[in-house]
Amino acid sequence: MAHQAGVPLEAAPRLARTSREEGPEGDVVGYYRGAWRRFRRDRTSMVALAIFLVICLLALAAPLIAEGVLGTDPARQRLQDRFAAPGARYLLGADEYGRDQLTRLLHGARVSISLGFIVAAISVSLGTAVGLLAGYFGGWIDDLVNAVIQIKRGIPFLYLLIMFAMIFPPTLLSLAILFGAWGWSGVSRVVRGQALAGRQRDYVDAARALGAGNLRIMYRHILPNTGSIVLTIAGFDVAGTILAEAGISFLGFGIQPPTASWGNMLYQAQTTMSSEPWLGVFPGVFIFLTVLCCNILGDALAERAAIR
């Protein structure tokens, strides 16, 4: 037959491609490659990605920059240089102990950004697993998960954090575990909704009819459909954790000195902001840029993930 339902056969392949992107030679590219192609067209998102990558690279290279370029370390004190203004010797000034502000900012970036990524990894992993189980099996598992979420929402996290800080000394690992174990519910709700919808799909019924077990169906057929949404939430988790760390450190319950973090640098600078404003301005600028870039990237991922 030359035609089928009024459509020429030679036109059918083109109609099948209308919902997907085409490569430069007309080949159909995958969903993630198509999403990346759309992401690259957004200049604001690309600038945010570049700035965020630069900040991450500076954090990774902080020891090399401090020792090889600046010739100092974040704990070295020079009391004769207390509150030195930004200049040739101290590019971003010195703090109340004569420690180089730029060196401490770079090492503080390692702590703050590492905390953000670790918390995102913990909350996403835990929330995805719990959400899959609750959405796929339903029943008493779903009721139990919802009950835990409701109980957790009734407990003020700040008070819990203060109690934790009074009992255990806050460290990077302990704060990461606490934040991650507390922040999984948002991911769980989203993944649960995806699992509830996914378990009704025809391909899931087909896989079950072919003998696939529950774990294989969840891992191979439902979980991949949540990847873009989970990645978007992870980006917002990184930004939220950096802000949360800055907030609790500003209150004195975060990473404790002499370990440098952007939050405790702001905390130490609050008494000298009127006379030495650079001690608080520069950590604030780094926090602002990093969180802004994460939020822009999260919004861009959410928009691109919605286009299928």
C-alpha positions as CSV (number, residue, x, y, z in Angstrom):
1,M,0.0,0.0,0.0
2,A,1.3,3.4,-0.9
3,H,-0.8,5.1,1.9
4,Q,-1.9,4.3,5.3
5,A,-4.7,6.3,6.9
6,G,-4.2,9.0,4.4
7,V,-0.5,9.5,5.2
8,P,2.3,8.5,2.8
9,L,4.5,5.8,4.1
10,E,7.6,7.9,3.4
11,A,6.2,10.6,5.7
12,A,5.6,8.3,8.6
13,P,9.1,8.3,10.0
14,R,9.1,12.1,10.0
15,L,5.8,12.2,11.9
16,A,7.2,9.8,14.5
17,R,10.0,12.2,15.2
18,T,7.9,15.2,16.0
19,S,7.9,14.5,19.7
20,R,11.7,14.1,19.9
21,E,14.7,16.1,18.9
22,E,16.7,15.5,15.7
23,G,20.4,15.6,15.3
24,P,22.2,17.6,12.7
25,E,22.0,14.8,10.2
26,G,18.3,14.0,11.1
27,D,19.1,11.1,13.4
28,V,16.9,10.9,16.5
29,V,18.8,11.6,19.7
30,G,17.9,10.4,23.1
31,Y,15.9,12.3,25.7
32,Y,18.9,13.3,27.8
33,R,20.9,14.4,24.8
34,G,17.9,16.4,23.6
35,A,17.5,18.0,27.1
36,W,21.2,18.9,27.1
37,R,20.8,20.5,23.6
38,R,17.9,22.6,24.9
39,F,19.9,23.4,28.1
40,R,22.8,24.8,26.1
41,R,20.6,27.2,24.2
42,D,19.8,29.0,27.5
43,R,22.7,31.5,28.0
44,T,21.7,32.3,31.6
45,S,21.9,28.7,32.6
46,M,25.2,28.2,30.8
47,V,26.7,31.2,32.6
48,A,25.4,29.9,36.0
49,L,26.9,26.5,35.2
50,A,30.2,28.0,34.3
51,I,30.3,30.1,37.5
52,F,29.3,27.1,39.7
53,L,32.0,24.9,38.1
54,V,34.6,27.6,38.6
55,I,33.7,27.8,42.3
56,C,33.8,24.0,42.6
57,L,37.2,23.9,40.9
58,L,38.5,26.6,43.2
59,A,37.3,24.6,46.2
60,L,38.9,21.4,45.0
61,A,42.2,23.2,44.3
62,A,42.1,25.2,47.6
63,P,45.2,23.5,49.2
64,L,47.2,23.8,46.0
65,I,46.3,27.5,45.6
66,A,46.9,28.2,49.3
67,E,50.3,26.6,49.5
68,G,51.6,27.0,45.9
69,V,50.2,30.5,45.0
70,L,49.4,32.3,48.2
71,G,52.0,30.7,50.3
72,T,49.8,30.3,53.4
73,D,47.2,28.1,55.1
74,P,43.8,28.8,56.6
75,A,45.0,28.3,60.2
76,R,48.2,30.4,60.1
77,Q,47.9,33.3,62.4
78,R,49.8,36.6,62.1
79,L,48.6,38.8,65.0
80,Q,50.6,41.7,63.7
81,D,48.4,41.7,60.6
82,R,45.0,41.7,62.4
83,F,42.2,43.2,60.4
84,A,44.6,44.0,57.5
85,A,42.6,45.6,54.7
86,P,42.5,44.1,51.2
87,G,45.7,44.8,49.4
88,A,48.8,43.3,47.7
89,R,49.7,41.1,50.6
90,Y,46.2,40.0,51.5
91,L,44.0,40.2,48.4
92,L,40.8,39.9,50.4
93,G,42.1,41.2,53.7
94,A,42.9,39.4,57.0
95,D,40.7,38.5,59.9
96,E,41.0,39.1,63.7
97,Y,43.8,36.6,64.0
98,G,45.7,37.8,60.9
99,R,44.6,34.8,58.8
100,D,44.4,35.3,55.1
101,Q,40.7,35.8,54.2
102,L,41.1,34.4,50.6
103,T,42.7,31.2,51.8
104,R,39.9,30.7,54.4
105,L,37.2,31.4,51.7
106,L,38.7,28.7,49.4
107,H,38.8,26.2,52.2
108,G,35.4,27.2,53.4
109,A,34.1,26.5,50.0
110,R,35.3,22.9,50.3
111,V,33.3,22.5,53.5
112,S,30.1,24.3,52.4
113,I,29.9,22.8,48.9
114,S,30.9,19.3,50.1
115,L,28.2,19.5,52.8
116,G,25.7,20.4,50.1
117,F,26.6,17.5,47.8
118,I,26.7,15.0,50.6
119,V,23.3,16.1,52.0
120,A,21.8,16.0,48.5
121,A,23.2,12.5,48.0
122,I,21.8,11.2,51.3
123,S,18.4,12.8,51.0
124,V,18.0,11.8,47.3
125,S,19.1,8.2,47.9
126,L,16.9,7.7,51.0
127,G,13.9,9.6,49.6
128,T,14.0,7.8,46.3
129,A,14.2,4.4,48.0
130,V,11.3,5.2,50.4
131,G,9.2,6.8,47.7
132,L,9.6,3.8,45.4
133,L,8.6,1.4,48.1
134,A,5.6,3.5,49.2
135,G,4.3,4.2,45.7
136,Y,4.9,0.8,44.2
137,F,3.5,-1.4,47.0
138,G,1.1,1.0,48.6
139,G,-1.0,-0.4,51.5
140,W,0.5,-0.4,55.0
141,I,4.0,0.7,53.7
142,D,2.5,3.8,52.1
143,D,0.6,4.5,55.3
144,L,3.7,4.1,57.4
145,V,5.7,6.4,55.3
146,N,3.0,9.1,55.3
147,A,2.8,8.8,59.1
148,V,6.5,9.3,59.5
149,I,6.4,12.3,57.2
150,Q,3.5,13.9,59.2
151,I,5.3,13.3,62.5
152,K,8.5,14.7,61.1
153,R,6.7,17.9,59.9
154,G,5.5,18.5,63.4
155,I,9.0,18.7,64.9
156,P,10.8,22.0,64.5
157,F,14.1,21.2,62.9
158,L,16.0,24.2,64.3
159,Y,15.3,23.1,67.9
160,L,16.3,19.6,67.0
161,L,19.5,20.9,65.5
162,I,20.3,23.0,68.6
163,M,19.8,20.0,70.9
164,F,22.0,17.9,68.6
165,A,24.7,20.6,68.7
166,M,24.6,20.7,72.5
167,I,25.1,17.0,72.8
168,F,27.5,16.3,69.9
169,P,30.1,18.6,68.5
170,P,29.0,19.6,65.0
171,T,31.2,18.3,62.2
172,L,30.9,18.0,58.5
173,L,29.9,14.4,58.6
174,S,27.5,14.7,61.5
175,L,25.7,17.7,60.0
176,A,25.5,16.0,56.6
177,I,23.9,12.9,58.2
178,L,21.5,15.0,60.2
179,F,20.5,17.2,57.2
180,G,20.3,14.3,54.8
181,A,18.3,12.1,57.2
182,W,15.8,14.9,57.8
183,G,15.4,16.2,54.3
184,W,14.4,13.1,52.4
185,S,10.6,13.6,52.6
186,G,10.4,16.1,49.7
187,V,12.1,13.6,47.3
188,S,10.0,10.8,48.7
189,R,6.7,12.5,47.9
190,V,7.7,13.2,44.3
191,V,9.1,9.7,43.7
192,R,6.0,8.2,45.4
193,G,3.7,10.0,42.9
194,Q,5.8,8.8,40.0
195,A,5.8,5.3,41.3
196,L,2.0,5.4,41.8
197,A,1.5,6.5,38.2
198,G,4.2,4.2,36.8
199,R,3.0,1.0,38.3
200,Q,-0.3,1.4,36.2
201,R,1.6,1.6,32.9
202,D,1.3,-1.1,30.2
203,Y,5.0,-1.7,30.1
204,V,5.0,-2.5,33.8
205,D,2.2,-5.0,33.3
206,A,4.1,-6.5,30.3
207,A,7.3,-6.8,32.4
208,R,5.4,-8.5,35.2
209,A,3.7,-10.9,32.7
210,L,7.2,-11.8,31.4
211,G,8.2,-12.8,35.0
212,A,10.1,-9.7,36.1
213,G,10.3,-9.4,39.9
214,N,9.3,-6.3,41.9
215,L,12.8,-5.1,42.4
216,R,13.6,-5.4,38.7
217,I,10.5,-3.5,37.8
218,M,11.2,-0.7,40.2
219,Y,14.8,-0.4,39.2
220,R,14.6,-0.9,35.5
221,H,11.2,0.5,34.6
222,I,10.0,3.0,37.2
223,L,13.2,4.5,38.6
224,P,14.6,5.8,35.3
225,N,11.4,7.9,34.8
226,T,12.1,9.8,38.0
227,G,15.7,10.6,37.1
228,S,15.2,14.1,35.7
229,I,12.9,15.2,38.6
230,V,15.2,13.8,41.3
231,L,18.2,15.5,39.7
232,T,16.3,18.8,39.8
233,I,15.5,18.3,43.5
234,A,19.1,17.5,44.2
235,G,20.2,20.8,42.7
236,F,17.8,22.7,45.0
237,D,19.0,20.6,48.0
238,V,22.6,21.7,47.4
239,A,21.5,25.4,47.5
240,G,19.3,24.9,50.5
241,T,22.0,23.1,52.5
242,I,24.6,25.8,51.8
243,L,22.1,28.4,53.0
244,A,21.1,26.3,56.0
245,E,24.7,25.7,57.0
246,A,25.4,29.5,56.8
247,G,22.3,30.1,58.9
248,I,23.1,27.7,61.7
249,S,26.8,28.6,61.7
250,F,25.8,32.3,61.9
251,L,23.9,31.3,65.1
252,G,26.9,29.4,66.4
253,F,25.6,25.9,66.0
254,G,27.3,24.9,62.7
255,I,30.8,24.0,61.7
256,Q,33.0,25.1,64.6
257,P,36.3,27.1,64.2
258,P,39.1,26.8,63.5
259,T,37.6,24.8,60.5
260,A,36.6,27.4,58.0
261,S,33.1,27.5,56.4
262,W,31.3,30.4,54.8
263,G,28.8,30.3,57.6
264,N,31.1,30.6,60.5
265,M,33.2,33.2,58.7
266,L,30.0,35.3,58.6
267,Y,29.4,34.5,62.3
268,Q,32.9,35.7,63.2
269,A,32.5,38.8,61.2
270,Q,29.3,40.1,62.7
271,T,31.0,42.1,65.4
272,T,33.3,43.9,63.1
273,M,31.1,44.6,60.1
274,S,31.0,48.3,60.7
275,S,34.8,48.7,60.8
276,E,36.0,45.7,58.7
277,P,33.1,45.0,56.3
278,W,35.2,42.9,53.9
279,L,35.2,40.1,56.5
280,G,31.5,39.6,56.0
281,V,31.0,40.8,52.5
282,F,33.2,38.3,50.7
283,P,31.7,35.2,52.4
284,G,28.2,36.6,51.7
285,V,29.1,37.2,48.0
286,F,30.3,33.6,47.7
287,I,27.2,32.2,49.3
288,F,25.0,34.4,47.1
289,L,26.7,33.4,43.9
290,T,26.7,29.7,44.7
291,V,23.1,29.6,45.8
292,L,22.0,31.7,42.9
293,C,23.7,29.4,40.4
294,C,22.3,26.3,42.0
295,N,18.7,27.8,41.9
296,I,19.1,28.9,38.2
297,L,20.4,25.4,37.3
298,G,17.6,23.8,39.2
299,D,15.0,25.9,37.5
300,A,16.6,25.2,34.1
301,L,16.6,21.4,34.8
302,A,13.0,21.5,35.9
303,E,12.0,23.3,32.7
304,R,14.0,21.1,30.4
305,A,12.9,17.9,32.1
306,A,9.3,19.0,31.6
307,I,9.8,19.0,27.8
308,R,9.5,15.5,26.5
